[in-house]
Amino acid sequence: MKTTKNATQLKRHTYLGCPLTRNRTAWCFRLCAPDSDGNGRCGRIAPHALKSRIQECIERFNKRREQE
């Protein structure tokens, strides 16, 4: 007799949480440094990596100012 593992999916109500704090909450604690794609250590989009249009404009302005 051969035994095999059954692939089980996560339930819809399951929260993965933050791997750094091992907290099972649905929000991010913003402790990890996002990778180049903007994902945190948990693999989800890191909200602290997102930048608004205004933040991007300020960064561009500061870069131009430093070049002068």
N, C-alpha and C positions, 0 to 999 in steps of 0.2 A: 504494500500500500504506500502511495506517495502523498506526502502532505505538501500543500502550497499555501502561501499567504494570500488572503483576500485583500484586494485594494479597497480601502475604505476612504470615503470622501469626508471632508469636514462638514459639520452641520452648519446651516445658515446662520445660526445664532452664536457660533463660536468666534471669540475674539482672540487673535494671536498675541496682541499686546506688545509691550516693549521688551526686547531680549536683554537689555542692560539692567532694567529694574525688576524684570520678571513680573511685571504688573499685567493683569488681564483686563485692562481698560481699552476702550476703543480709540483713545487719542494718543498723540505722540508727546513724549516728555522732552524732546529736543536735546537729548544728551549726546547723540552720536554725530559724527562728522559725515555729511552726505558724500556719496561718491560722485564721479564726474557726470553721471546721468541724473543726479538729483534723488537717488534712492538711499534710504537709510539702511542700517544693518538688518532690519527685519525684511527688507526687500520691497517695501511699499514706498510710495512717493513721500519724501520727507517734506513736511509743510514748511520747515524752517529753511529749506533750500529754494523755495519759490520766491520770485522777486516781482514786484509790481512794475508797471510801466514807469512810474515816477522814480522808483529806486534805480532802475536801469539807466534812466536819464541822468540822475545824479552821478552815478558811477562813470558814465561817458564824459560828463562835464569835468569831473575831477581828473580823469585820464588826460583829456585835452589840456587842462590847466597845468598838469605836471610836465607835459611835453614842451610847453612854451618856455 
